[in-house]
Amino acid sequence: MYLTPFHHIDLSQSSFLVTGGAGFIGSNIIDYLVKYNAGKIKVLDNLSNGYLKNIQKHIDSNKIEFVNGDIRDEHICIEVCKGTDYVLHQAALGSVPRSIKTPVLTNSVNVDGFLQILTAAKDAKVKRFIYASSSSVYGDDINMPKREQLIGKPLSPYAVSKKINELYADVFNKVYGLDCIGLRYFNIFGPNQSPVGEYAALIPRFIESILTNTSPNIYGDGEQARDFTFVENAVQANIKALFVEKRESINQVYNVAVGTNTSVNQLFLMLKDISQSDILPTYQAPRLGDIKDSMADIQKAINLIDYKPTVQVKEGLALTFDWFKNQFDIQ
Ligand SMILES: NC(=O)c1ccc[n+]([C@@H]2O[C@H](COP(=O)([O-])OP(=O)(O)OC[C@H]3O[C@@H](n4cnc5c(N)ncnc54)[C@H](O)[C@@H]3O)[C@@H](O)[C@H]2O)c1
């Protein structure tokens, strides 16, 4: 992965903080930063939903400094932001169903924690604060494809929390001059995504089912479509957002997706084809809070941060399947 760099400057002169770096997307960002010799990389994660194994090799080789702590802890946030040039904020509690079950906890981590790290970043005068938003902010808007300026009402506490992140980032730019960019991720998948637990995402769950020859659950009729996006594309968006120079590109939110839609049934067929599996899914009742269809217009990110997704869905699925199979074989 990352055979060609997405940046044009020497990373060795800068310091980076990745919150949620032991999680799925954060650990992929760290792989990129390490590969391209970033100067100093700090990781803040409380391991509530992430795994040290995702970053252990970089800890062992002293390429990163890992801080086991919570983004809601003011002192830790102040400490990790000291001397940091760039913040890539990924820490949050993901999953719409989890937020419906535990709205207070979701708010505490995703809103209070966000505000805490945003404030520490502002006080430390970091150069830029890139943060993970979500396609869930489009809520009940029925227009397709989704364009950044037109959103509906949120359909879950998770969506509310991500919308609030965008509002705070905008206000911190206006009031304190902190340069922020929000990335609305659309169903990101790839290596290091956890298949474990009731809130696991679809693709790792499907792959785990194929590898263990058990029938995976599909919620609803499987015709709901998503803009499934390989993680390398999400890493690209983060790196491009970090270093974009045009002023009009900053203090914006961008869709991070491929710009295509694939139904859950089609996705499962692709994975069966890649893996040569013949298992059948089990259909379950639809889940509350899930949006029916979701596909991004990615023109704004193309125009303003020079984002160009390089990995299409099926290629990304094949890479992801190989990665999971490899992990499975060495267990
Ligand atoms: N994966 C997707 O498809 C997707 C889609 C939209 C938005 N997002 C957002 O992208 C970000 C990363 O998602 P991911 O898929 O890598 O999730 P993940 O759960 O794998 O990673 C999140 C990390 O944050 C850490 N964390 C949680 N609470 C924390 C706290 N209080 N203090 C410190 N660390 C904490 C977890 O331990 C975990 O390592 C999240 O903000 C998520 O909401 C992800």
Ligand as a Chemical Component Dictionary entry (heavy atoms), coordinates in Angstrom:
data_LIG
# 
_chem_comp.id                   LIG 
_chem_comp.type                 NON-POLYMER 
_chem_comp.pdbx_formal_charge   0 
_chem_comp.three_letter_code    LIG 
# 
loop_
_chem_comp_atom.comp_id 
_chem_comp_atom.atom_id 
_chem_comp_atom.alt_atom_id 
_chem_comp_atom.type_symbol 
_chem_comp_atom.charge 
_chem_comp_atom.model_Cartn_x 
_chem_comp_atom.model_Cartn_y 
_chem_comp_atom.model_Cartn_z 
_chem_comp_atom.pdbx_ordinal 
LIG N1  N1  N 0  -14.895 3.231 9.593  1  
LIG C1  C1  C 0  -15.808 3.956 8.971  2  
LIG O1  O1  O 0  -16.409 3.516 7.975  3  
LIG C2  C2  C 0  -16.145 5.340 9.438  4  
LIG C3  C3  C 0  -17.169 6.035 8.788  5  
LIG C4  C4  C 0  -17.480 7.324 9.210  6  
LIG C5  C5  C 0  -16.757 7.918 10.236 7  
LIG N2  N2  N 1  -15.780 7.205 10.870 8  
LIG C6  C6  C 0  -15.045 7.874 11.955 9  
LIG O2  O2  O 0  -13.660 7.697 11.733 10 
LIG C7  C7  C 0  -12.955 7.619 12.968 11 
LIG C8  C8  C 0  -12.128 6.351 13.036 12 
LIG O3  O3  O 0  -13.009 5.254 12.871 13 
LIG P1  P1  P 0  -12.489 3.755 12.866 14 
LIG O4  O4  O 0  -13.357 3.010 11.933 15 
LIG O5  O5  O -1 -11.025 3.712 12.705 16 
LIG O6  O6  O 0  -12.909 3.322 14.344 17 
LIG P2  P2  P 0  -12.095 2.501 15.455 18 
LIG O7  O7  O 0  -13.079 2.207 16.532 19 
LIG O8  O8  O 0  -11.357 1.382 14.843 20 
LIG O9  O9  O 0  -11.047 3.592 15.953 21 
LIG C9  C9  C 0  -11.369 4.562 16.915 22 
LIG C10 C10 C 0  -10.273 4.565 17.951 23 
LIG O10 O10 O 0  -10.587 5.564 18.930 24 
LIG C11 C11 C 0  -10.250 5.049 20.212 25 
LIG N3  N3  N 0  -11.046 5.740 21.210 26 
LIG C12 C12 C 0  -12.386 5.625 21.444 27 
LIG N4  N4  N 0  -12.738 6.399 22.479 28 
LIG C13 C13 C 0  -11.616 7.026 22.901 29 
LIG C14 C14 C 0  -11.358 7.946 23.949 30 
LIG N5  N5  N 0  -12.315 8.365 24.771 31 
LIG N6  N6  N 0  -10.079 8.384 24.109 32 
LIG C15 C15 C 0  -9.086  7.948 23.302 33 
LIG N7  N7  N 0  -9.286  7.066 22.306 34 
LIG C16 C16 C 0  -10.530 6.612 22.107 35 
LIG C17 C17 C 0  -10.582 3.571 20.140 36 
LIG O11 O11 O 0  -9.902  2.815 21.116 37 
LIG C18 C18 C 0  -10.139 3.244 18.713 38 
LIG O12 O12 O 0  -8.806  2.803 18.675 39 
LIG C19 C19 C 0  -14.033 7.724 14.048 40 
LIG O13 O13 O 0  -14.129 9.072 14.424 41 
LIG C20 C20 C 0  -15.302 7.298 13.337 42 
LIG O14 O14 O 0  -16.448 7.847 13.923 43 
LIG C21 C21 C 0  -15.458 5.935 10.501 44 
# 
loop_
_chem_comp_bond.comp_id 
_chem_comp_bond.atom_id_1 
_chem_comp_bond.atom_id_2 
_chem_comp_bond.value_order 
_chem_comp_bond.pdbx_ordinal 
LIG N1  C1  SING 1  
LIG C1  O1  DOUB 2  
LIG C1  C2  SING 3  
LIG C2  C3  SING 4  
LIG C2  C21 DOUB 5  
LIG C3  C4  DOUB 6  
LIG C4  C5  SING 7  
LIG C5  N2  DOUB 8  
LIG N2  C6  SING 9  
LIG N2  C21 SING 10 
LIG C6  O2  SING 11 
LIG C6  C20 SING 12 
LIG O2  C7  SING 13 
LIG C7  C8  SING 14 
LIG C7  C19 SING 15 
LIG C8  O3  SING 16 
LIG O3  P1  SING 17 
LIG P1  O4  DOUB 18 
LIG P1  O5  SING 19 
LIG P1  O6  SING 20 
LIG O6  P2  SING 21 
LIG P2  O7  DOUB 22 
LIG P2  O8  SING 23 
LIG P2  O9  SING 24 
LIG O9  C9  SING 25 
LIG C9  C10 SING 26 
LIG C10 O10 SING 27 
LIG C10 C18 SING 28 
LIG O10 C11 SING 29 
LIG C11 N3  SING 30 
LIG C11 C17 SING 31 
LIG N3  C12 SING 32 
LIG N3  C16 SING 33 
LIG C12 N4  DOUB 34 
LIG N4  C13 SING 35 
LIG C13 C14 SING 36 
LIG C13 C16 DOUB 37 
LIG C14 N5  SING 38 
LIG C14 N6  DOUB 39 
LIG N6  C15 SING 40 
LIG C15 N7  DOUB 41 
LIG N7  C16 SING 42 
LIG C17 O11 SING 43 
LIG C17 C18 SING 44 
LIG C18 O12 SING 45 
LIG C19 O13 SING 46 
LIG C19 C20 SING 47 
LIG C20 O14 SING 48 
# 
